Amino acid sequence: MTTSDYLLYTGLFVAILATQLGTRRPDAKRLLLPVAVVGGIGAKYLTAMPAGATAHLLELAGLAAGLLFGLAAAALIKVRRDDADGRLVTIAGWPYAAVWTLALALRLGFAYGSTHWFTASIASFSAAHHVPSTAYGTAFVIMVLTMIVVRTVAVVLRGRASGASIDFKDLRIAR
């Protein structure tokens, strides 16, 4: 991973926490923005998915980890309807931040470790199982994208279940 990759992941982490911690009143645009940003970043890494059984198993592991982290994040964010105006309100505290921090630490720790601490082990495993080096990055991108999509869908569904208004009809994806 390059320095710009480390900065990109750290910046995304800071942006997510800065816009979601505390009490928020997100609209449709604010809910979908993290999905769009990670989707755009993911497009850089997911244009050519690595082939091979082990590469696909790593991608599935990324999907599973993203699902688990996303469900944990969704469970740790409170979602309610504001009685005054009927809008969606989310409340996220330190446990929510801890889930995101753990996900980031896993990603950055693996990236750093694979180039500094356990390089030979990763190289040996990759050679023995025919895993292209890009499969690891792809798995982590899938993890982050899945985590954000699961959290966003959960917030929308829980918001709707509480009777909160979330207006998607005026949302313009492209102008």
C-alpha positions in Angstrom: 0.0 0.0 0.0 1.3 3.4 -0.9 1.4 6.5 1.4 -1.6 7.9 -0.6 -3.5 4.7 0.1 -2.9 5.0 3.8 -4.0 8.7 3.7 -7.0 7.8 1.7 -8.2 5.1 4.1 -7.4 7.3 7.1 -9.2 10.3 5.6 -12.3 8.2 4.8 -12.3 6.9 8.4 -12.0 10.5 9.8 -14.8 11.7 7.5 -17.1 8.9 8.4 -16.6 9.4 12.1 -16.8 13.2 11.8 -20.1 13.1 10.0 -21.7 10.3 12.0 -20.7 10.6 15.6 -23.0 12.4 18.0 -26.6 13.2 17.3 -27.3 13.8 13.5 -30.3 14.5 11.3 -29.2 12.9 8.0 -31.1 13.4 4.8 -31.0 11.0 1.9 -28.0 12.7 0.4 -26.0 12.5 3.6 -27.0 8.8 4.0 -25.9 7.9 0.5 -22.7 10.0 0.3 -20.4 7.5 2.1 -21.7 4.7 -0.2 -20.9 6.8 -3.3 -17.5 7.8 -2.0 -16.4 4.3 -1.2 -18.0 3.0 -4.4 -15.9 5.5 -6.3 -12.8 4.5 -4.5 -13.7 0.9 -4.9 -14.0 1.3 -8.7 -10.2 1.9 -8.7 -9.6 -1.4 -7.1 -12.4 -3.5 -8.4 -12.1 -3.0 -12.1 -10.4 -6.3 -12.6 -11.2 -8.8 -9.8 -8.4 -11.3 -9.3 -9.2 -14.8 -10.5 -8.6 -18.1 -8.8 -10.3 -20.1 -6.0 -8.2 -18.7 -3.2 -8.6 -15.1 -4.4 -12.3 -15.6 -4.5 -12.2 -17.1 -1.0 -10.4 -14.0 0.2 -13.0 -11.8 -1.5 -15.7 -13.8 0.3 -13.9 -13.3 3.5 -13.8 -9.6 2.9 -17.6 -9.7 2.2 -18.2 -11.7 5.4 -16.1 -9.3 7.5 -17.8 -6.3 6.0 -21.2 -7.8 6.7 -20.2 -8.5 10.4 -18.7 -5.0 10.9 -21.7 -3.4 9.1 -24.1 -5.3 11.3 -22.1 -4.3 14.4 -22.0 -0.7 13.4 -25.8 -0.8 12.6 -26.5 -2.3 16.0 -24.5 0.5 17.8 -26.1 3.4 16.1 -29.4 4.6 17.5 -32.1 5.5 15.0 -35.3 7.3 15.9 -37.9 9.7 14.6 -37.8 13.3 15.8 -41.3 13.9 17.3 -41.1 17.6 16.5 -40.8 17.3 12.7 -40.8 13.6 11.9 -37.3 13.6 10.5 -34.7 10.9 11.0 -32.3 11.2 13.9 -29.2 9.0 14.4 -27.1 8.9 17.6 -23.6 7.3 17.5 -21.1 7.2 20.4 -17.8 5.6 21.3 -18.8 2.0 20.7 -19.8 2.9 17.1 -16.4 4.6 16.7 -14.7 1.5 18.2 -16.2 -0.7 15.5 -14.9 1.6 12.7 -11.5 1.9 14.4 -11.2 -1.9 14.6 -12.1 -2.2 10.9 -9.5 0.4 10.0 -6.9 -1.1 12.2 -7.4 -4.5 10.6 -7.0 -3.0 7.1 -4.0 -0.8 7.9 -2.4 -3.4 10.2 -2.6 -6.1 7.5 -1.2 -3.7 4.9 1.7 -2.5 7.0 2.4 -6.0 8.4 2.4 -7.6 5.0 5.2 -5.2 3.8 7.1 -5.0 7.1 6.5 -7.9 9.5 5.3 -11.0 7.7 6.2 -10.3 4.1 7.8 -13.7 3.6 4.8 -15.5 5.0 2.4 -13.7 2.7 4.7 -14.2 -0.3 5.0 -17.9 0.5 1.2 -18.3 1.0 0.4 -16.4 -2.1 2.8 -18.5 -4.2 1.6 -21.8 -2.8 -2.0 -20.9 -3.4 -1.7 -18.9 -6.6 -3.1 -15.7 -5.0 -2.3 -12.5 -6.9 -1.2 -9.7 -4.6 -4.2 -7.6 -5.7 -6.6 -10.1 -4.1 -5.8 -8.8 -0.6 -6.6 -5.2 -1.5 -9.7 -6.3 -3.3 -10.9 -8.2 -0.2 -10.5 -5.2 2.0 -12.2 -2.8 -0.5 -15.1 -5.3 -0.6 -15.1 -5.3 3.3 -15.3 -1.6 3.6 -17.9 -1.2 0.9 -20.1 -3.9 2.4 -19.7 -2.4 5.8 -20.9 1.0 4.7 -23.8 -0.4 2.6 -25.0 -2.6 5.4 -24.9 0.2 7.9 -26.7 2.6 5.5 -29.4 0.1 4.6 -30.0 -0.7 8.3 -30.3 3.0 9.2 -32.8 3.6 6.4 -34.8 0.6 7.3 -34.8 1.3 11.0 -35.6 5.0 10.3 -38.6 4.0 8.1 -39.8 1.5 10.7 -39.7 4.3 13.3 -41.9 6.5 11.0 -39.1 8.9 10.3 -39.3 10.8 7.0 -36.4 10.2 4.6 -37.1 11.8 1.3 -35.4 10.0 -1.6 -37.7 11.3 -4.4 -35.9 14.6 -4.9 -32.4 13.0 -4.7 -30.5 13.6 -8.0 -27.7 11.2 -8.6 -26.5 13.1 -11.7 -27.5 16.4 -13.1 
